[in-house]
Amino acid sequence: MNDKTAELRDIFVETTGEESVTESQSDSRGSLSSTADDATVAERLAELVTAMRERYDFASSLSDADLRRVVRGFFDPDAVGADADSWSSAADAALAESLSADVDADEVFRARMDLHLVADADRAAPFSFDRLRSLLQQRSAEAVDDDAVAAELASGADAKSDADAASDANTDLDAETVRRYRRVAESDLASRQVNHRFRDAFSDLLTDADLSARLAEDARRDGLEEATEDIETDVSL
């Protein structure tokens, strides 16, 4: 063992409290955890979905069983060929096909919003999404008129900047389009109000949470690349 290998090993052991790098370190992000008992995962997932249903007024008509399948599908890249970073309407449709009869992509979308499972693609609106969020914060949920919001966004009225007004002006918007993105913005706001507690709990439960792998990855980001650049990849710690 050369000096750099010894130095890296000492840092790793001090950081993780473990003597070796576990095999799960090579697992891709988003793979279902192999360390948690399936029954325990299922029980905890059911508790989280129930807690959210009791706390929020769900728009989705899906059963709790299907809601749990939506959560699993969102965090399992193998389920529909997409993950939280690459999710799309096509992924909603693919997941809908695996659920109970008569479930379509729109229903899966509504379920995701109820469960705070917003993907980056959901925010790709044909207008300033930040401005929509600002307009919603100025109104109570009961007072939102999607037609009125669509008119404001299309006209650029009350935009915070000329850039926002220019991007929204003359945009052909209807209430249905605004309603979809309003659900996204409201889900974001609701998740933020609880510090993303439910989404983080789902992620921790259903993705690889091995502590050694996480701390080792953090250590690499903190500058261990330089310490390891001359070490052969097959060196055993």
C-alpha positions in Angstrom: 0.0 0.0 0.0 1.6 3.3 -1.1 1.3 6.6 0.8 -1.6 7.9 -1.1 -3.5 4.7 -0.7 -2.9 4.7 3.0 -4.0 8.3 3.2 -7.2 7.7 1.4 -8.0 4.6 3.5 -7.5 6.6 6.7 -9.8 9.3 5.5 -12.4 6.9 4.4 -12.4 4.9 7.7 -12.5 8.1 9.7 -15.4 9.5 7.6 -17.6 6.3 7.4 -16.5 4.3 10.3 -16.1 1.3 8.1 -13.1 -0.7 7.0 -14.2 -1.4 3.4 -16.2 0.0 0.6 -19.4 -2.0 0.2 -20.6 -3.4 -3.0 -23.6 -1.1 -3.1 -21.2 1.7 -3.9 -21.4 0.6 -7.5 -25.2 0.6 -7.6 -26.7 3.3 -9.8 -28.7 6.1 -8.2 -32.3 5.2 -8.1 -32.0 1.5 -7.7 -34.3 0.0 -5.1 -32.6 -0.6 -1.8 -31.5 -4.2 -1.1 -30.8 -3.5 2.5 -34.3 -2.8 3.7 -36.8 -5.6 4.3 -39.6 -5.5 1.7 -42.3 -5.8 4.3 -40.8 -2.9 6.2 -40.6 -0.7 3.1 -44.2 -1.5 2.2 -45.4 -0.7 5.7 -43.6 2.6 5.8 -44.7 3.6 2.3 -48.3 2.9 3.3 -47.9 5.1 6.4 -46.5 8.0 4.4 -49.3 7.9 1.7 -51.9 7.7 4.5 -50.3 10.6 6.3 -50.4 12.7 3.1 -54.0 11.8 2.3 -55.0 12.9 5.8 -53.1 16.1 5.6 -54.0 17.2 2.1 -57.1 17.3 -0.1 -56.1 14.9 -2.9 -57.3 15.6 -6.4 -56.5 12.1 -7.6 -59.1 9.3 -7.3 -56.5 6.6 -7.2 -56.6 4.0 -4.4 -53.9 4.0 -1.8 -52.5 0.8 -3.4 -52.2 2.6 -6.8 -50.8 5.7 -5.1 -48.0 3.5 -3.6 -47.3 2.1 -7.1 -47.0 5.6 -8.4 -44.4 6.5 -5.8 -42.5 3.3 -6.5 -42.5 3.9 -10.2 -41.3 7.5 -9.8 -38.2 6.4 -7.9 -37.5 3.2 -9.9 -35.8 3.9 -13.3 -36.5 0.4 -14.4 -40.3 0.7 -14.0 -41.0 3.0 -17.0 -37.5 3.8 -18.3 -37.4 7.2 -16.6 -36.4 8.7 -13.2 -37.2 11.9 -11.4 -34.7 13.8 -13.7 -36.0 12.5 -17.0 -39.7 12.1 -16.2 -42.2 13.0 -18.9 -45.8 12.7 -20.0 -44.8 9.5 -21.7 -43.6 8.1 -18.3 -47.0 9.0 -16.8 -48.7 7.1 -19.6 -46.4 4.1 -19.2 -47.0 4.0 -15.4 -50.8 4.3 -15.9 -50.8 1.1 -18.0 -49.3 -0.8 -15.0 -52.1 0.4 -12.6 -55.7 -0.5 -12.2 -58.0 -0.4 -15.2 -59.2 3.0 -16.7 -56.2 4.9 -15.3 -54.7 7.4 -17.7 -51.6 9.6 -17.8 -53.6 12.6 -16.5 -54.6 10.6 -13.4 -51.0 9.6 -12.7 -50.0 13.3 -13.1 -52.6 14.4 -10.6 -51.4 11.6 -8.2 -47.8 12.7 -8.5 -48.8 16.3 -7.7 -50.8 15.1 -4.7 -47.7 13.2 -3.5 -45.2 16.1 -4.1 -43.5 14.1 -6.9 -42.7 17.0 -9.2 -40.2 16.5 -12.0 -38.2 19.2 -13.8 -40.2 18.6 -17.0 -43.4 19.5 -15.1 -42.2 23.0 -14.7 -41.3 23.6 -18.4 -44.3 25.9 -19.0 -44.9 28.0 -22.1 -44.6 31.1 -19.9 -42.7 32.2 -16.8 -43.3 29.5 -14.3 -41.8 31.7 -11.5 -44.4 34.3 -12.4 -47.2 31.8 -12.1 -45.9 30.8 -8.7 -45.8 34.4 -7.7 -49.4 35.0 -8.8 -50.6 32.0 -6.9 -48.9 33.2 -3.7 -50.9 36.4 -4.0 -54.2 34.5 -4.1 -55.8 32.0 -1.8 -56.4 28.5 -3.3 -60.1 29.0 -3.2 -59.9 32.3 -5.1 -57.8 31.1 -8.1 -59.5 31.6 -11.4 -57.6 29.8 -14.1 -59.1 31.9 -16.9 -58.1 35.1 -15.1 -54.6 33.8 -14.4 -54.3 32.8 -18.1 -55.3 36.3 -19.2 -52.7 37.9 -16.8 -49.9 35.6 -18.0 -50.8 36.1 -21.7 -50.9 39.8 -21.4 -47.8 40.2 -19.3 -49.7 42.2 -16.8 -48.1 42.7 -13.4 -44.9 41.0 -14.5 -42.0 41.7 -12.2 -39.7 42.6 -15.1 -39.8 43.6 -18.7 -38.2 40.2 -19.5 -41.1 38.3 -17.9 -43.6 40.5 -19.7 -42.0 40.0 -23.0 -41.9 36.2 -22.6 -45.5 36.0 -21.6 -47.1 38.7 -23.8 -49.2 37.4 -26.7 -48.9 33.8 -25.5 -51.9 31.7 -26.5 -53.0 30.3 -23.1 -56.1 28.7 -22.0 -57.5 27.7 -18.5 -56.7 24.0 -19.0 -53.0 24.7 -19.7 -52.8 27.1 -16.7 -54.6 24.6 -14.5 -52.0 21.9 -15.2 -49.1 24.1 -14.3 -51.0 25.6 -11.4 -51.1 22.1 -9.9 -47.4 21.8 -10.4 -46.8 25.1 -8.7 -49.1 24.3 -5.8 -47.4 20.9 -5.3 -44.0 22.7 -5.2 -45.3 25.2 -2.7 -47.0 22.6 -0.5 -43.8 20.5 -0.5 -41.7 23.5 0.4 -43.9 24.3 3.3 -43.0 21.0 5.0 -39.4 21.3 3.9 -39.9 18.6 1.3 -40.4 16.1 4.1 -42.6 13.6 2.3 -40.7 13.6 -1.0 -37.4 13.1 0.9 -38.9 10.3 2.9 -40.0 8.5 -0.2 -36.6 9.0 -1.8 -34.8 7.7 1.3 -37.1 4.7 1.5 -37.0 3.6 -2.1 -33.5 4.4 -3.3 -30.1 3.1 -2.3 -29.4 4.7 1.1 -26.2 2.9 2.1 -24.3 5.3 4.4 -20.8 4.2 3.3 -21.6 4.9 -0.4 -23.1 8.3 0.3 -20.3 9.5 2.6 -17.7 8.2 0.1 -19.4 10.1 -2.7 -19.5 13.3 -0.5 -15.8 12.8 0.2 -14.9 12.6 -3.5 -16.9 15.8 -4.1 -14.9 17.5 -1.3 -11.6 17.0 -3.0 -10.5 13.4 -2.7 -10.2 13.3 -6.5 -6.8 14.8 -6.2 -5.7 12.3 -3.6 -6.7 9.4 -5.7 -5.8 10.5 -9.2 -2.6 8.3 -9.2 -4.1 5.3 -7.4 -5.0 2.2 -9.6 -8.7 1.4 -9.7 -8.3 -2.1 -8.5 -6.7 -1.2 -5.2 -8.5 -2.8 -2.3 -9.2 -0.6 0.7 
